Amino acid sequence: MSDLLYSEVEEDLRASVRDLFKDRAEPAALITRTETAEPYDLKLWRTLAADLGAAGLAVPEALGGHGASAREVAVVMEELGRSVAPVPYLGSAVLATSALLATDTAQAEVTERLGKLAAGTLIGALAVPLSTAPGAEFPSTVSAAADGTLSGQVRSVADASVAELLVVPAVGPDGPGLYTVDTVSAGVTVTEAVSLDLTRRIADVTLENVAAKRVADASVAASALDTALVTAAGLLASEQLGIAEWALTETVRYLKERYQFGRQVGSFQSLKHRLANLYTDLVNARATARYAADCLASGDDIAIAVAVAQARNSPIAVHAAEEAIQLHGGIGMTWEHPAHLYLKRAKSDEIAFGTPGRHRAALAPLIDLPA
């Protein structure tokens, strides 16, 4: 039977990550950074990835990681949702790492890359559009020539603008494959796109006869890619939980401090009802996110758990962020208040790895629900 409670180790990890983000990613600094030419905080990333070891949680100890599980990674994702810290954790520690872990890790190329990703000395990205859902057809926008070079373009790649390694799905003469590409290689162009989410950027990647190394052939590539997407979708539910938790916590705090007609604004019954509904949604979101993380860790019931988590948590995060803005009144509508960063992250997450509707459609046949 699944234990969805947080373990002592998970709580200790949460405390460390939360303290780091509280100290280095406070709202005022985030808002200022979004207006600069360097929206990512790579110093914070190195502390999170290397000093705290968060980048190597899912990587086995034999490959240079910490040998933890998706449950621990989910805790970090929760705190990312609470802080919307501008670090490439999703692209590197989740997507790129999961894709490589699903290949033959005995290969020297894979072993070396995973070791560096786990140590936080290398930032990776999976070269697929952020909206790509689990179960989607294998991408065909990049082709592999007979000599192993890659050409093509991939749009809207999460965290690509700061990535040093790309894991690229491509179709060659022998069928689908996964390839590793260094972003400093000749022929690689990474162009940051206009992103709704100001703290997790997307970029378009163009490859022109780029030297690459194949790490998965046709027999493994599709399943490795789908494993990475399923893992990311399941863990994203924990980030959405963190967004909703921040929204409710900050809104309750504000409504206790704000007075109108000589009373705390939060004492009005209509607002209490809305906050109670948000709390109920939050409890629901925590249950589904924790179950998805536990299933990813154990390998049981993954498809159903991930579909349920994404179908449920995406709208909860968006609604919670919307309520936070509205219940903060005029200040919530301003650029100076961080609420807009959370709404933008929630809306971006809502279409990442498939919309809620797509996950509901995927869930139906898994539980014998008629169309």
C-alpha positions as CSV (number, residue, x, y, z in Angstrom):
1,M,0.0,0.0,0.0
2,S,1.4,3.4,-0.9
3,D,2.5,5.7,1.9
4,L,1.8,9.3,0.7
5,L,3.1,10.9,3.9
6,Y,6.5,12.7,3.7
7,S,9.4,10.8,5.2
8,E,11.8,12.5,7.6
9,V,14.4,12.6,4.8
10,E,12.0,14.3,2.5
11,E,11.1,16.9,5.1
12,D,14.8,17.6,5.7
13,L,15.3,18.0,2.0
14,R,12.3,20.4,1.8
15,A,13.7,22.5,4.7
16,S,17.1,22.9,3.0
17,V,15.6,23.8,-0.4
18,R,13.0,26.1,1.1
19,D,15.6,27.9,3.1
20,L,17.8,28.4,0.1
21,F,15.0,29.8,-2.0
22,K,13.8,32.0,0.8
23,D,17.3,33.5,1.1
24,R,18.2,33.7,-2.6
25,A,15.0,33.9,-4.6
26,E,12.8,36.3,-2.7
27,P,10.0,37.9,-4.8
28,A,11.6,41.4,-5.2
29,A,14.8,39.8,-6.6
30,L,12.8,37.6,-9.0
31,I,10.8,40.5,-10.4
32,T,14.0,42.5,-10.9
33,R,15.7,39.5,-12.6
34,T,12.9,39.0,-15.1
35,E,13.7,42.4,-16.5
36,T,17.4,41.8,-17.1
37,A,19.3,40.1,-19.9
38,E,20.0,37.1,-17.5
39,P,16.6,35.8,-16.3
40,Y,18.2,32.6,-15.0
41,D,20.1,32.6,-11.7
42,L,23.0,30.2,-12.4
43,K,24.7,30.9,-9.1
44,L,21.5,29.7,-7.3
45,W,21.4,26.8,-9.7
46,R,24.9,25.7,-8.8
47,T,24.1,25.9,-5.1
48,L,20.9,23.9,-5.6
49,A,22.3,21.4,-8.0
50,A,25.8,20.9,-6.6
51,D,25.9,22.0,-3.0
52,L,22.5,20.6,-2.0
53,G,22.9,17.7,-4.5
54,A,19.4,18.2,-5.9
55,A,20.4,17.6,-9.5
56,G,21.5,14.0,-8.8
57,L,18.6,12.8,-6.7
58,A,17.2,10.4,-9.3
59,V,20.6,9.2,-10.5
60,P,22.0,6.0,-9.1
61,E,25.0,6.2,-6.8
62,A,27.0,4.1,-9.3
63,L,26.6,6.8,-11.9
64,G,27.5,9.7,-9.6
65,G,24.1,10.5,-8.1
66,H,22.4,10.0,-4.8
67,G,20.3,7.0,-5.6
68,A,17.0,8.6,-4.3
69,S,13.7,8.4,-6.1
70,A,11.0,10.4,-7.8
71,R,9.5,11.1,-4.3
72,E,12.6,13.2,-3.4
73,V,12.6,15.0,-6.8
74,A,8.9,15.8,-6.3
75,V,9.8,17.6,-3.0
76,V,12.2,19.8,-4.9
77,M,9.6,20.4,-7.6
78,E,7.1,21.5,-4.9
79,E,9.5,24.1,-3.6
80,L,10.2,25.3,-7.1
81,G,6.4,25.8,-7.4
82,R,6.4,27.7,-4.1
83,S,9.2,30.0,-5.2
84,V,9.2,29.9,-9.0
85,A,13.0,30.2,-8.7
86,P,14.6,30.8,-12.1
87,V,16.7,27.6,-12.3
88,P,16.8,25.0,-15.1
89,Y,15.8,22.1,-12.8
90,L,13.0,20.8,-15.0
91,G,15.0,20.8,-18.2
92,S,18.2,19.4,-16.7
93,A,17.5,17.3,-13.6
94,V,14.2,15.9,-14.8
95,L,13.9,15.8,-18.6
96,A,17.4,15.4,-19.8
97,T,18.4,13.1,-16.9
98,S,15.3,10.9,-17.2
99,A,15.9,10.5,-20.9
100,L,19.5,9.4,-20.5
101,L,18.6,7.1,-17.5
102,A,16.2,5.3,-19.8
103,T,18.9,4.4,-22.3
104,D,21.8,2.0,-21.9
105,T,23.6,3.6,-19.0
106,A,26.7,1.3,-19.5
107,Q,27.6,3.4,-22.5
108,A,30.6,5.7,-21.8
109,E,28.8,8.7,-23.3
110,V,25.8,8.2,-21.1
111,T,27.8,7.4,-18.0
112,E,29.9,10.5,-18.4
113,R,27.0,12.8,-19.1
114,L,24.9,11.5,-16.3
115,G,27.7,12.0,-13.9
116,K,28.1,15.6,-14.8
117,L,24.4,16.3,-14.8
118,A,24.1,14.7,-11.3
119,A,27.0,16.8,-10.1
120,G,25.5,20.0,-11.3
121,T,28.5,20.8,-13.5
122,L,26.5,20.4,-16.7
123,I,23.1,21.8,-17.6
124,G,21.0,19.7,-19.9
125,A,17.8,20.0,-21.9
126,L,15.6,17.6,-23.8
127,A,15.0,19.0,-27.3
128,V,11.3,18.6,-27.6
129,P,8.6,21.3,-27.4
130,L,7.5,21.9,-23.8
131,S,3.9,21.1,-24.9
132,T,4.8,17.5,-26.0
133,A,2.6,15.0,-24.2
134,P,3.4,11.4,-23.2
135,G,2.4,9.1,-25.9
136,A,2.8,11.6,-28.7
137,E,4.4,10.5,-31.9
138,F,8.2,10.4,-32.1
139,P,9.4,13.9,-33.2
140,S,10.5,14.2,-36.8
141,T,11.6,17.8,-37.1
142,V,15.3,16.8,-36.7
143,S,16.9,14.3,-39.1
144,A,20.0,12.3,-38.7
145,A,22.3,11.8,-41.7
146,A,24.2,8.6,-42.4
147,D,27.3,10.1,-40.9
148,G,25.5,10.9,-37.6
149,T,25.1,14.6,-38.0
150,L,21.8,16.3,-37.2
151,S,19.8,18.9,-39.0
152,G,16.5,20.5,-38.2
153,Q,14.7,22.7,-35.7
154,V,12.8,22.2,-32.5
155,R,10.7,25.1,-31.1
156,S,9.8,25.9,-27.5
157,V,12.4,23.9,-25.7
158,A,12.4,24.4,-21.9
159,D,15.6,25.7,-20.4
160,A,17.5,25.4,-23.7
161,S,18.8,29.0,-23.5
162,V,21.2,28.0,-20.6
163,A,21.7,24.3,-21.6
164,E,25.2,23.0,-22.4
165,L,24.0,19.6,-23.4
166,L,21.0,18.8,-25.6
167,V,19.4,15.3,-25.7
168,V,17.9,15.3,-29.2
169,P,15.3,12.9,-30.7
170,A,15.9,12.5,-34.4
171,V,14.9,10.3,-37.2
172,G,17.7,8.8,-39.4
173,P,18.2,6.0,-42.0
174,D,17.8,3.4,-39.2
175,G,14.7,5.0,-37.7
176,P,14.3,7.0,-34.5
177,G,17.2,7.7,-32.2
178,L,18.3,9.8,-29.3
179,Y,21.5,11.8,-29.6
180,T,23.6,14.0,-27.4
181,V,24.8,17.4,-28.7
182,D,26.9,20.0,-27.1
183,T,25.4,23.5,-27.5
184,V,28.9,24.9,-28.2
185,S,29.2,22.7,-31.3
186,A,29.4,24.3,-34.7
187,G,25.9,24.5,-36.3
188,V,23.9,24.9,-33.1
189,T,21.8,28.0,-32.7
190,V,19.7,28.6,-29.7
191,T,17.3,31.5,-29.9
192,E,15.2,32.5,-26.9
193,A,11.6,32.8,-27.7
194,V,9.0,35.1,-26.2
195,S,7.8,33.2,-23.1
196,L,4.7,33.7,-21.0
197,D,6.5,32.2,-18.0
198,L,9.2,34.8,-17.1
199,T,11.0,32.4,-14.7
200,R,11.2,29.4,-17.0
201,R,12.2,30.4,-20.5
202,I,11.7,28.5,-23.7
203,A,14.0,28.7,-26.8
204,D,14.1,27.5,-30.4
205,V,16.9,25.2,-31.3
206,T,18.3,25.0,-34.8
207,L,20.8,22.4,-35.9
208,E,22.7,22.5,-39.2
209,N,24.9,19.4,-39.8
210,V,25.8,19.2,-36.1
211,A,28.1,16.5,-34.8
212,A,26.2,14.2,-32.4
213,K,26.6,11.0,-30.6
214,R,23.8,8.4,-30.7
215,V,22.8,7.1,-27.2
216,A,19.7,5.2,-28.1
217,D,18.7,3.4,-31.4
218,A,15.3,2.6,-32.8
219,S,14.6,-0.2,-30.3
220,V,15.0,2.1,-27.3
221,A,14.6,5.8,-28.4
222,A,10.8,6.0,-28.4
223,S,10.4,4.3,-25.0
224,A,13.2,6.4,-23.5
225,L,11.6,9.6,-24.7
226,D,8.2,8.6,-23.5
227,T,9.7,7.7,-20.1
228,A,11.2,11.2,-19.8
229,L,7.9,12.8,-20.7
230,V,5.8,10.7,-18.3
231,T,8.3,11.4,-15.5
232,A,8.2,15.1,-16.2
233,A,4.4,15.2,-16.4
234,G,4.1,13.3,-13.1
235,L,6.6,15.5,-11.3
236,L,5.1,18.7,-12.7
237,A,2.0,18.0,-10.7
238,S,4.2,18.6,-7.6
239,E,5.3,21.9,-8.9
240,Q,1.6,22.8,-9.5
241,L,0.9,21.8,-5.9
242,G,3.6,24.2,-4.8
243,I,2.1,27.0,-6.8
244,A,-1.4,26.4,-5.3
245,E,0.1,26.2,-1.8
246,W,1.9,29.5,-2.2
247,A,-1.2,31.2,-3.6
248,L,-3.4,30.1,-0.7
249,T,-0.8,30.8,2.0
250,E,-0.1,34.3,0.7
251,T,-3.7,35.1,0.2
252,V,-4.7,34.1,3.7
253,R,-1.8,36.1,5.1
254,Y,-2.8,39.2,3.2
255,L,-6.5,38.9,4.1
256,K,-5.6,38.7,7.7
257,E,-3.6,41.9,7.5
258,R,-6.0,43.9,5.3
259,Y,-8.8,45.8,7.0
260,Q,-12.0,47.2,5.5
261,F,-14.9,48.8,7.4
262,G,-13.0,48.2,10.6
263,R,-12.8,44.4,10.0
264,Q,-10.2,42.0,8.7
265,V,-11.0,41.4,5.0
266,G,-10.6,37.7,5.7
267,S,-13.4,37.7,8.2
268,F,-16.1,38.2,5.5
269,Q,-18.0,35.0,5.0
270,S,-18.0,35.1,1.2
271,L,-14.2,35.2,1.2
272,K,-14.0,32.5,3.8
273,H,-16.0,30.2,1.4
274,R,-13.6,30.9,-1.5
275,L,-10.5,30.2,0.7
276,A,-12.2,27.0,2.0
277,N,-12.7,25.9,-1.6
278,L,-9.1,26.6,-2.4
279,Y,-8.0,24.6,0.7
280,T,-10.1,21.6,-0.5
281,D,-8.5,21.8,-3.9
282,L,-5.1,22.0,-2.3
283,V,-5.7,18.8,-0.3
284,N,-6.8,17.1,-3.5
285,A,-3.8,18.3,-5.4
286,R,-1.4,17.1,-2.7
287,A,-2.9,13.6,-2.8
288,T,-2.7,13.3,-6.5
289,A,0.8,14.7,-6.8
290,R,2.1,12.5,-4.0
291,Y,0.5,9.4,-5.5
292,A,2.0,10.2,-8.9
293,A,5.5,10.7,-7.3
294,D,5.1,7.4,-5.4
295,C,4.0,5.5,-8.5
296,L,7.0,6.9,-10.4
297,A,9.3,5.7,-7.6
298,S,7.8,2.3,-7.3
299,G,7.0,1.7,-11.0
300,D,3.4,0.8,-10.3
301,D,0.2,2.3,-11.9
302,I,2.3,5.1,-13.5
303,A,0.1,5.9,-16.5
304,I,-3.1,6.3,-14.5
305,A,-1.4,8.2,-11.6
306,V,0.3,10.7,-14.0
307,A,-2.9,11.2,-16.1
308,V,-5.0,11.9,-13.0
309,A,-2.4,14.2,-11.4
310,Q,-2.1,16.3,-14.5
311,A,-5.8,16.4,-15.3
312,R,-6.5,17.5,-11.7
313,N,-3.5,19.7,-10.7
314,S,-3.3,21.9,-13.8
315,P,-6.6,23.6,-13.3
316,I,-6.1,23.8,-9.5
317,A,-2.9,25.7,-9.9
318,V,-4.3,28.1,-12.4
319,H,-7.5,28.7,-10.3
320,A,-5.4,29.2,-7.1
321,A,-3.2,31.8,-8.8
322,E,-6.2,33.6,-10.3
323,E,-7.9,33.7,-6.9
324,A,-4.6,35.1,-5.3
325,I,-4.5,37.9,-7.8
326,Q,-8.2,38.8,-7.4
327,L,-8.3,38.5,-3.6
328,H,-5.2,40.7,-3.2
329,G,-7.2,43.5,-4.8
330,G,-5.4,46.3,-6.6
331,I,-1.9,45.3,-5.4
332,G,-2.4,41.9,-6.9
333,M,-2.8,43.4,-10.4
334,T,0.5,45.2,-10.3
335,W,3.8,44.2,-11.8
336,E,5.5,44.9,-8.5
337,H,3.6,42.0,-6.8
338,P,4.9,38.5,-7.5
339,A,1.4,37.0,-8.0
340,H,1.6,37.4,-11.8
341,L,4.8,35.3,-11.9
342,Y,2.8,32.4,-10.3
343,L,-0.1,32.8,-12.6
344,K,2.2,32.7,-15.6
345,R,4.0,29.6,-14.3
346,A,0.6,28.0,-13.7
347,K,-0.7,28.8,-17.2
348,S,2.6,27.6,-18.7
349,D,2.5,24.4,-16.7
350,E,-1.1,23.8,-17.8
351,I,0.0,23.2,-21.4
352,A,3.3,21.6,-20.6
353,F,3.4,17.9,-21.4
354,G,-0.2,17.9,-22.5
355,T,-3.3,19.8,-21.5
356,P,-5.7,18.6,-18.8
357,G,-8.1,17.5,-21.6
358,R,-5.5,15.4,-23.3
359,H,-4.7,13.7,-20.0
360,R,-8.4,13.0,-19.3
361,A,-8.6,11.5,-22.8
362,A,-5.6,9.3,-22.1
363,L,-7.0,8.3,-18.7
364,A,-10.4,7.1,-20.1
365,P,-9.3,3.9,-21.8
366,L,-6.9,3.1,-18.9
367,I,-9.9,2.9,-16.5
368,D,-12.4,1.5,-19.0
369,L,-14.3,4.8,-19.1
370,P,-16.5,5.1,-22.3
371,A,-15.6,8.0,-24.5
